[in-house]
Amino acid sequence: MKKYFLVVLIVMFISFQTTVYSQTINNADTELCDTLKYAFINSLKEPIDEAIKEIYKDDAFAINERLSWAPFQTDILEIKQLNGVGGEYEVTLKIYPYYRAHNTYGEDIVVVNTDGELISYEHVKTYPKKKGGHK
């Protein structure tokens, strides 16, 4: 009788389980996929800033204009898994530094890892300055 009661109890427990569904709450102005992308890129801000500073350290115009960059203008070119799922990743980004009101000044490839370390960088292109764009 005890075995029968135990089996019935287990069957009832399994059959009356309710599945809980969780939903991500997105309080941003973009779709969830874009929001995750921008949040991820923004989390790599320090090594990206370091690369931009190094790339343009001898460019007087870039120094005077204090170049900036924006996650929404950044492209993820590659994500390389280094140590298995959930481990470290190496991320290759294309950055478009700008001055003033988003006047694009250059194009750069920056490679960082998810530990926040700058791996490498490459200057691809400098765009012509816009008229009235400098002092």
C-alpha positions, 0 to 999 in steps of 0.5 A: 500500500505504501508503494502504491501511495508513493507512486500516486504521489509522484505521478500527481506531483509531476502532472500538477507541475506548472511551467514558469516562463520568464520574459526579459523586460526591455526598457530601451528604445530598441529591439532586444537584440539591438539592446543586447548588442549595444550593451555588450559593445558599451561594456568594452568601452575602456579598451576601445577608448584606449585603442582610439587614443593610441591610433590618433595620438599623433593626429593634432586634429583628432586631439583638438576635436576630442574624438568620440565613438558610439556603440550604435555606430559600431559593427561587430565583425567577429566573435571568436570563442577561446575557451569553450562556451561561457569562457573568454571571447575575442571580439573584432569591432569596426569603430567609426570615431567622430568629432562634434555632431557625429562628423565621422573622422575615421574607420578603425578595427579594434580587437578586444577580449571579454576580460576588457583587454585590448588585443590589437587595433588597426587604422583603416581610413581617415575621412576628409575634414568637413568644411568648418569642421576645424578651428 
